[in-house]
């Protein structure tokens, strides 16, 4: 008989220092598929800030196969449905930091899904363009 264990309940030796290959067993997995899982960000910028994480250890999103990338986007879409029911946001930002120069702090692919609410910042214009603040207003 097969007994399923969630990804964060399996002890793994590979990539022992990677927090996404070895998520804390106390962390709630919001969603999980064979190749991807979603968790709330440990340091959220706003309530509902979620990470979509492939189970395969890979630093650079562009090094994932098309199938692996597609699995991430499918998970992102399913996660969005949960966040709408849970938080009722007015919009979303989606972002991937690739390499240290782009702000990646955990060397494992992860996609940020950030719910947005009217009035949560003074001026939301430019959205993800805010990574370079002088380029936000155009």
C-alpha positions in Angstrom: 0.0 0.0 0.0 1.2 3.5 -0.9 1.3 6.1 1.8 1.6 9.7 0.5 3.8 12.1 2.5 3.8 15.9 1.9 7.0 17.3 0.5 7.9 19.0 3.8 7.4 15.7 5.7 10.1 13.8 3.8 13.6 13.7 5.0 16.0 14.6 2.2 19.8 14.4 2.1 20.3 16.3 -1.2 20.7 20.1 -1.0 20.5 19.9 2.8 21.2 23.6 3.2 18.4 24.7 0.8 15.3 25.9 2.7 13.1 25.2 -0.4 14.4 21.6 -1.0 13.9 21.0 2.7 11.0 23.1 3.9 10.3 23.1 7.6 7.9 20.3 8.6 5.9 22.9 10.6 5.2 25.1 7.5 1.8 24.7 5.9 1.9 23.8 2.2 -0.9 25.8 0.7 -0.9 23.5 -2.4 1.2 20.7 -3.7 1.6 18.8 -7.0 4.1 16.2 -8.1 6.7 18.8 -9.0 5.7 22.1 -7.4 4.4 23.4 -4.1 3.1 26.7 -2.7 3.7 28.2 0.7 3.1 31.6 2.3 6.3 33.7 2.3 8.2 33.5 5.6 8.8 37.3 5.4 5.7 38.6 3.6 5.4 42.1 2.2 1.7 41.8 2.7 -0.8 39.2 4.0 -1.2 36.4 1.4 2.3 36.8 -0.1 2.9 33.4 -1.5 5.8 31.5 -3.1 5.5 29.0 -5.9 8.4 26.6 -5.6 9.5 23.8 -7.9 10.6 20.7 -6.0 13.6 20.3 -8.3 16.6 22.2 -7.0 17.4 24.8 -9.6 18.8 28.3 -9.1 17.8 29.9 -12.4 14.2 29.8 -13.7 15.4 29.7 -17.3 17.2 26.4 -16.6 13.8 24.7 -15.8 12.3 22.7 -18.6 9.2 24.0 -20.4 7.2 21.3 -18.6 8.6 22.4 -15.2 7.9 26.1 -15.9 4.4 25.2 -17.0 3.8 23.3 -13.7 4.9 26.5 -11.8 2.4 28.7 -13.7 -0.4 26.1 -13.3 0.3 26.2 -9.5 0.4 30.0 -9.5 -3.1 30.1 -11.1 -4.5 27.6 -8.6 -2.9 29.6 -5.7 -4.5 32.8 -7.0 -7.9 31.2 -6.7 -7.2 30.4 -3.0 -5.9 33.9 -2.3 -9.0 35.5 -3.9 -11.3 33.4 -1.6 -9.1 34.0 1.5 -8.0 37.7 1.1 -10.2 39.2 -1.6 -7.4 41.3 -3.2 -8.0 44.0 -5.8 -5.0 42.9 -7.9 -1.7 40.9 -7.9 2.0 41.4 -8.6 3.9 38.3 -9.9 7.7 38.3 -9.8 10.8 36.1 -10.1 14.2 37.2 -9.0 16.9 35.5 -11.0 20.4 35.7 -9.6 21.8 37.9 -6.8 22.0 41.1 -9.0 18.2 40.9 -9.4 17.6 40.4 -5.7 17.5 36.6 -5.4 18.4 35.7 -1.8 17.5 32.0 -1.8 19.4 30.2 -4.6 16.4 28.1 -5.6 13.7 29.1 -8.2 10.6 30.6 -6.6 7.8 32.8 -7.9 6.3 35.5 -5.8 2.5 35.9 -5.9 1.7 39.1 -4.0 -1.9 40.2 -3.4 -2.5 43.9 -3.8 -5.2 46.1 -2.2 -6.4 49.6 -3.1 -4.5 51.9 -0.8 -1.9 49.4 0.3 0.8 51.8 -1.0 0.6 55.5 -1.7 1.3 55.2 -5.5 1.1 51.7 -7.1 1.7 53.0 -10.6 4.5 51.2 -12.3 4.1 48.0 -10.2 7.1 45.7 -10.7 8.9 48.5 -12.4 9.5 49.6 -8.8 12.6 47.4 -8.7 14.3 50.4 -10.2 12.5 53.2 -8.3 13.5 56.0 -10.7 11.7 54.1 -13.5 8.4 53.6 -11.8 6.7 56.7 -13.2 6.8 56.9 -17.0 
